[in-house]
Structures are given as C-alpha cells and as structure tokens.
Amino acid sequence: MEDHILIIDDDTRNIFALALVLKTKGYRCLSATDATEGLKLLKDNAQIRLVLLDMMMPETDGYQTLRTIKSDRQFSRLPVIAVTAQAMPGDREKCLEAGADDYISKPIDVDDLLRVLKKYAAK
C-alpha cells in the first residue's frame, strides 16, 4: 500500500495543477472539491499521510475542516498543510493557530511545496 497525499480544494484547476506537480515528483494523490468529500476520503483511505487543505472554500471552510480533522484521535497527528491565496500579514499565524502543521501561499512555489512535503516525510 503506497502513501497518498489528499488535496482538498474547491477549484478543480488547483487540484489538477497540484496533482500534476506531485505525480511528476513521485507522489500519489487523492482529491476532493469540498470538505465533506475530503473527510470521507480521509476516513476511507488509511494510506493518506498528509493533507493539502485550501482554507477558503464555500460552505465548510478550511478552518472548520482543519478543526474536524485535528479533533479526531485517528487523525490528530496527520500533517495538514494550509494552502491559501491569503498572504496578508498574520494569515500564516492564523492557519497555524487553527491547527495547521504548515502553510503554503498561492500561487504555489514548487520548491516550497517540496520542502514542506520533505519536512513531513509524505513520500
């Protein structure tokens, strides 16, 4: 069973671009376009080792999704990386305070992404 990265983002273009980069670097990906689908994938796939979570989604945003993941004992230690277009002063801290293990701003710098993934040994 190979490890996977779960991408949760409401924009399919972002999912496509992220998954393409990750696949070329040897990562396996699963994706969801909303929090409900993402949480179901997480519960149904034991091979998920890291989550890339868009913080600005309609209905259930990334902050609520993050709280749900981290409050579940089964996933409390699962690395969740906040991915957001919000790059204003304090946004990184807000994501980390909400429980994210790390933060990447959009547009995503591939080198930053790979550095973060290596840090959490998601491969």
C-alpha positions in Angstrom: 0.0 0.0 0.0 1.5 3.3 -1.1 1.2 6.5 0.8 -1.0 9.2 -0.6 -1.5 13.0 -0.3 -5.1 14.2 0.0 -5.8 17.5 -1.8 -8.9 19.3 -0.7 -9.7 22.4 -2.8 -12.9 23.7 -4.3 -11.1 24.8 -7.5 -10.5 21.8 -9.8 -7.8 23.8 -11.7 -5.8 24.0 -8.4 -6.3 20.3 -7.8 -5.2 19.4 -11.3 -2.0 21.6 -11.1 -1.0 20.4 -7.7 -1.7 16.7 -8.5 0.3 17.1 -11.8 3.3 18.5 -9.9 3.1 15.9 -7.2 2.8 13.0 -9.6 5.8 14.1 -11.5 7.8 14.0 -8.2 6.6 10.5 -7.4 3.7 11.3 -5.0 0.3 9.6 -5.2 -2.7 11.8 -4.8 -6.4 11.7 -3.9 -8.5 14.8 -4.2 -11.8 16.3 -3.1 -13.6 19.5 -4.1 -15.2 20.1 -0.7 -14.7 19.4 3.0 -17.4 16.7 3.2 -15.9 14.7 0.4 -12.4 15.2 1.7 -13.3 14.0 5.2 -15.0 10.9 3.7 -11.9 10.1 1.6 -9.7 10.6 4.7 -11.8 8.1 6.7 -11.9 5.6 3.9 -8.2 5.6 2.9 -5.7 4.6 5.5 -2.8 5.3 3.1 -3.3 9.1 3.3 -0.2 10.5 5.1 -0.7 14.3 4.5 -3.4 16.7 3.6 -3.1 19.8 1.5 -6.1 21.9 2.5 -7.4 25.0 0.8 -8.5 27.4 3.6 -11.0 29.4 1.6 -13.8 27.1 0.5 -17.5 27.8 0.4 -19.8 26.1 2.9 -17.3 24.4 5.2 -14.1 26.4 5.0 -10.6 25.1 5.6 -10.5 26.3 9.2 -13.6 24.2 10.2 -12.3 21.3 8.2 -8.9 21.5 10.0 -10.6 21.6 13.4 -12.6 18.5 12.4 -9.5 16.6 11.3 -7.4 17.5 14.3 -10.2 16.8 16.8 -10.4 13.2 15.6 -8.0 11.0 17.6 -7.3 8.9 14.5 -6.1 11.9 12.5 -4.8 14.3 15.2 -1.2 13.7 14.3 -1.8 13.7 10.5 0.1 16.6 8.9 -2.3 19.2 7.4 -0.8 21.9 5.3 -2.8 25.0 4.9 -2.9 26.2 1.2 -4.3 29.7 0.7 -4.3 32.7 -1.5 -4.4 34.8 1.6 -0.9 36.0 2.1 -1.5 39.0 4.2 0.4 39.6 7.4 -1.0 37.3 10.1 -2.6 34.8 7.8 0.2 32.2 8.3 -0.1 32.6 12.1 -3.9 32.3 11.8 -3.6 29.0 10.0 -1.0 27.6 12.4 -3.1 28.7 15.4 -6.1 26.9 13.9 -4.1 23.7 13.9 -2.3 23.5 10.5 1.2 22.0 10.7 2.5 24.3 8.0 1.4 26.9 5.5 1.9 27.5 1.7 0.6 30.5 -0.1 -0.9 30.5 -3.6 0.4 30.7 -6.2 2.3 27.7 -5.0 6.1 27.8 -5.4 7.0 24.2 -6.3 10.3 24.3 -4.3 8.4 25.5 -1.2 5.9 22.7 -1.6 8.5 20.0 -2.0 10.4 21.4 1.0 7.3 21.2 3.1 6.5 17.7 1.9 10.0 16.5 2.7 9.7 18.0 6.1 6.7 15.8 6.9 8.1 12.8 5.0 4.9 12.4 2.9 6.6 10.0 0.5 
